[in-house]
Amino acid sequence: MGLYTEQAPFNWATYDDIASKLEVSPSVVGYFGGWDEPFRANAVTRAWEKGRLPLLTWESRPINAPNSVINEPDYTLPRIIGDPANGVPGAFDDYLRQYSRDIVSTGLPMAIRLDHEMNGVWYPWAETTGSGAPINGNSPGDYVKMWRHVHDIFEQEGAGEYVIWIWAPNIVNNLPATHQPVEYLASLYPGDEYVDWVGLSGYLRPAYKPDNDFTFSYSFDRSLNQLRTIAPGKPILLAEVGASETGGHKVGWVNSMFDALAKPENSDVIGMVWFNLAVSTYTEGELGTNDWRMDSRPDTLAAFKTGFARPELEFDISP
């Protein structure tokens, strides 16, 4: 089990506080990085000083770019890829090579979730809108080319032996209809030789659809089945998970999550990384706060403590 918290792995106060409340020892720490930042060796070394696997969500855009902006003309997929067949390097090749060398110099394992939720329509590395219009100058097929390009550079520089590559789309329930079929998700998969683990982002969040029964299975089952079809046998990490208190369904959803993870058919789910923050965002034009934290309410905290104490569940991830 892992956590995203305020400032970890650079400051452990919030991370250690929730771990103490849960009476667990999380083995993963998640954090975010942008392509305007150099490799942050201290994130990796500080994580391993605590015996935790560092999980970098690495976004090909500036670290401070707002989530409301999807047009990043300096960070299009074609610019990243270049034209290798004609000897034209990608615009970030030098950056990627230095990043790889710095990983090698640090000499410690890490996981990289590169350009996550690529099947959505809200990030500049997505390919198309629900109507088929290009996003940020990208075209179908560019995402796979980008991923392989980055992966190949890491291999050439010797960083591959230190990196667990995590390909992590978003759950499909609320995507545009064109983006929900397994065929669409498969078109974004770089291939087994380029991916170590597959993952998912998924939240219980408003606005809720009328058919939502507020269970983990409703949120995740369809997407988990797609992953198993696309990448059979790959370990599955619930790489970014949260549940909102809005509507009063969080405790029931959390209980259903632990029930689902105890089922034999989900034995390939090796763990989850919980997004343990409260975030204000606009939903259907109105500003609201979703409290994703495990200790958002006493009954929510109790549900997590009970779930983590179940003997048939072992939330441990080792590189």
C-alpha positions in Angstrom: 0.0 0.0 0.0 1.2 3.5 -0.8 0.2 7.1 -0.3 0.3 10.5 -2.0 0.4 13.1 0.7 1.4 16.8 1.0 5.1 17.2 0.3 6.2 13.5 0.7 8.9 12.3 0.2 10.5 15.7 0.9 8.6 16.1 4.1 7.1 13.1 5.9 4.9 14.8 8.5 1.5 14.2 6.9 2.5 10.8 5.5 3.7 9.5 8.8 0.7 11.0 10.6 -1.9 9.1 8.5 0.3 5.9 8.6 0.2 6.1 12.4 -3.5 6.6 12.5 -4.0 3.6 10.2 -1.5 1.5 12.2 0.2 0.4 8.9 3.6 0.8 7.3 3.0 1.9 3.7 5.7 0.7 1.3 5.2 3.2 -1.6 5.4 7.0 -1.7 3.9 8.7 -4.7 4.9 12.1 -6.0 4.7 14.2 -9.2 7.3 15.7 -11.5 7.2 17.8 -14.7 9.5 17.9 -17.7 10.8 21.3 -16.7 12.5 19.7 -13.7 15.8 17.8 -13.5 15.8 14.4 -11.9 15.3 14.8 -8.1 17.7 12.3 -6.6 16.7 13.3 -3.1 13.2 12.1 -3.7 14.5 8.6 -4.4 17.1 8.6 -1.6 14.7 9.9 1.0 12.1 7.3 0.0 14.5 4.4 0.4 15.8 5.8 3.7 12.3 5.0 4.9 12.2 1.7 3.0 9.6 2.9 0.6 9.5 2.5 -3.2 9.4 6.0 -4.8 6.6 6.2 -7.4 7.1 9.2 -9.7 4.1 10.3 -11.8 6.1 12.0 -14.6 4.1 14.4 -16.7 5.4 15.7 -20.0 4.6 19.3 -19.2 5.8 22.0 -16.7 5.3 20.9 -13.1 3.2 24.0 -12.3 1.0 23.7 -15.3 -2.7 24.0 -14.3 -4.9 21.0 -14.9 -7.3 23.2 -16.8 -4.8 23.7 -19.6 -4.5 21.0 -22.2 -2.8 22.9 -24.9 1.0 22.9 -24.3 2.5 23.6 -27.7 6.0 23.1 -26.5 5.1 19.6 -25.2 3.3 18.0 -28.0 3.8 14.3 -28.6 5.3 14.8 -32.1 7.9 17.2 -30.6 8.8 14.6 -28.0 9.1 11.9 -30.6 10.9 13.8 -33.3 11.5 11.9 -36.6 14.0 9.1 -35.8 13.6 7.5 -39.3 15.1 10.7 -40.8 17.6 11.4 -38.1 15.6 14.2 -36.4 15.9 13.9 -32.6 13.1 14.7 -30.3 13.0 18.1 -28.7 13.6 16.6 -25.2 16.2 13.9 -26.1 19.0 15.7 -24.3 16.8 16.2 -21.2 15.8 12.5 -21.2 19.3 11.3 -21.6 20.5 13.4 -18.7 17.6 12.3 -16.6 18.5 8.7 -17.4 22.1 9.2 -16.4 21.1 10.8 -13.2 19.0 7.8 -12.3 22.0 5.5 -13.0 24.2 7.7 -10.9 21.7 7.5 -8.0 21.7 3.7 -8.3 18.4 3.1 -6.6 15.2 1.5 -8.0 12.1 3.6 -8.6 8.7 3.3 -10.4 7.7 5.8 -13.1 4.1 6.3 -14.1 4.7 8.2 -17.3 1.9 10.4 -18.7 -0.9 8.7 -16.9 -4.7 8.7 -17.8 -3.8 8.9 -21.4 -7.2 7.6 -22.4 -8.9 10.7 -21.0 -9.3 14.0 -22.7 -7.9 16.3 -20.0 -4.1 16.1 -20.4 -1.8 17.5 -23.2 -0.5 14.0 -23.9 -4.0 12.6 -24.8 -4.5 12.0 -28.5 -8.1 13.0 -29.3 -11.3 14.4 -27.9 -14.5 12.3 -27.8 -15.4 13.7 -31.3 -12.0 12.7 -32.7 -10.5 16.2 -32.8 -6.7 16.3 -32.0 -5.6 17.3 -28.5 -2.5 19.5 -28.3 -1.4 18.7 -31.9 -1.4 14.9 -31.2 -2.6 12.2 -33.5 -3.6 8.5 -33.0 -0.6 6.4 -32.5 1.6 9.2 -31.1 1.2 8.1 -27.5 2.7 4.7 -28.1 5.5 6.2 -30.1 6.3 8.7 -27.3 6.4 6.0 -24.7 8.7 3.8 -26.7 10.9 6.7 -27.5 11.4 7.6 -23.8 11.8 4.0 -22.9 14.4 3.4 -25.6 16.5 6.3 -24.4 16.4 5.0 -20.8 17.6 1.6 -22.1 20.4 3.2 -24.1 21.6 5.1 -21.1 21.4 2.1 -18.7 18.5 3.4 -16.6 16.2 0.6 -17.5 17.5 -1.7 -14.8 16.4 0.8 -12.1 13.0 1.7 -13.4 9.6 -0.1 -13.0 7.5 1.3 -15.9 3.8 1.7 -15.0 1.3 2.3 -17.8 -1.8 3.6 -16.0 -4.9 4.7 -17.8 -8.0 6.1 -16.1 -11.0 4.0 -15.4 -13.3 4.1 -18.4 -16.8 4.6 -16.8 -17.0 8.4 -17.3 -14.9 8.7 -20.5 -16.5 9.8 -23.8 -18.3 6.9 -25.4 -15.6 6.7 -28.1 -12.9 6.2 -25.5 -14.6 3.5 -23.4 -14.2 0.4 -25.6 -11.2 -2.0 -25.0 -10.1 -1.4 -28.5 -9.4 2.2 -27.8 -7.5 1.5 -24.7 -5.5 -1.2 -26.5 -4.4 1.4 -29.1 -2.6 3.3 -26.4 -0.7 0.3 -25.0 3.1 0.4 -25.8 3.5 -3.3 -25.6 4.6 -5.9 -23.0 8.3 -5.3 -23.6 7.9 -1.6 -22.7 5.7 -2.0 -19.6 6.4 -3.7 -16.3 3.1 -3.1 -14.4 -0.2 -1.8 -15.6 -2.2 0.5 -13.4 -5.4 2.5 -13.0 -6.5 5.9 -11.7 -10.0 5.8 -10.3 -12.1 7.8 -7.9 -15.5 7.8 -6.3 -16.4 11.4 -7.2 -19.4 13.6 -8.1 -21.2 14.1 -10.3 -22.6 10.6 -9.8 -24.3 8.8 -12.7 -27.8 7.4 -11.9 -26.7 3.8 -12.2 -23.8 4.2 -9.8 -24.3 1.7 -6.9 -21.3 3.2 -5.0 -19.2 0.1 -5.0 -15.6 -0.5 -5.9 -16.8 -3.0 -8.5 -18.9 -0.4 -10.3 -15.9 1.9 -10.4 -13.2 -0.5 -11.4 -14.3 -3.9 -12.7 -14.9 -2.9 -16.3 -11.5 -1.3 -16.5 -9.7 -4.1 -14.7 -11.1 -6.5 -17.2 -9.8 -4.4 -20.1 -6.3 -4.4 -18.6 -6.4 -8.2 -18.3 -7.4 -8.4 -21.9 -4.8 -6.0 -23.2 -1.9 -7.1 -20.9 -2.7 -10.6 -19.6 -0.4 -11.6 -16.7 0.9 -8.1 -15.9 0.8 -7.1 -12.3 -1.9 -4.5 -11.7 -1.4 -1.5 -9.4 -4.3 0.8 -8.4 -1.9 3.7 -9.0 -4.1 6.6 -7.9 -7.3 6.0 -5.9 -9.6 8.2 -3.9 -13.1 8.5 -2.6 -15.0 11.7 -1.9 -17.1 12.3 1.2 -19.7 14.2 -0.9 -23.0 12.3 -0.9 -22.2 10.1 2.1 -21.1 7.0 0.2 -17.4 6.9 1.1 -17.5 4.3 4.0 -19.6 1.9 2.0 -17.3 2.3 -1.0 -14.2 1.7 1.0 -15.7 -1.4 2.6 -16.6 -2.7 -0.9 -13.0 -2.1 -2.0 -11.5 -4.4 0.6 -14.2 -7.0 -0.2 -13.3 -6.8 -3.9 -9.6 -7.0 -3.3 -10.0 -10.1 -1.2 -11.6 -12.0 -4.1 -9.4 -14.5 -6.0 -10.2 -12.9 -9.4 -8.4 -9.8 -8.1 -5.2 -11.6 -6.9 -3.3 -9.9 -9.7 -3.9 -6.5 -8.1 -0.6 -6.1 -6.2 -1.5 -2.9 -4.3 -3.0 0.6 -4.3 -1.7 4.1 -3.8 -4.2 6.3 -2.1 -4.5 10.0 -3.0 -4.6 11.3 0.6 -5.4 15.0 0.0 -8.5 17.3 0.0 -8.7 19.1 -3.3 -11.1 21.9 -4.5 -12.1 21.6 -8.1 -14.9 22.7 -10.4 -17.6 20.0 -11.0 -20.3 20.9 -13.5 -19.4 24.6 -13.2 -19.5 24.7 -9.4 -16.5 24.9 -7.1 -16.4 22.1 -4.5 -14.0 20.3 -2.3 -13.5 16.5 -2.5 -12.0 15.2 0.7 -10.1 12.1 -0.5 -8.2 11.6 2.8 -8.4 8.3 4.7 -9.1 10.2 7.9 -11.7 12.6 6.4 -14.2 11.4 9.0 -13.8 9.0 12.0 -16.0 6.3 10.4 -14.0 6.6 7.2 -10.7 6.1 9.2 -12.3 3.1 11.0 -13.3 1.5 7.7 -9.7 1.7 6.4 -8.2 0.4 9.7 -10.6 -2.6 9.6 -9.8 -3.2 5.9 -6.0 -3.1 6.3 -6.2 -5.5 9.3 -7.9 -8.2 7.2 -5.5 -11.2 7.3 -6.2 -12.2 3.7 -5.0 -8.9 2.3 -1.3 -8.0 2.2 -0.5 -4.5 0.9 3.2 -4.8 0.3 5.0 -3.8 -2.9 8.7 -4.7 -3.5 10.7 -3.6 -6.5 
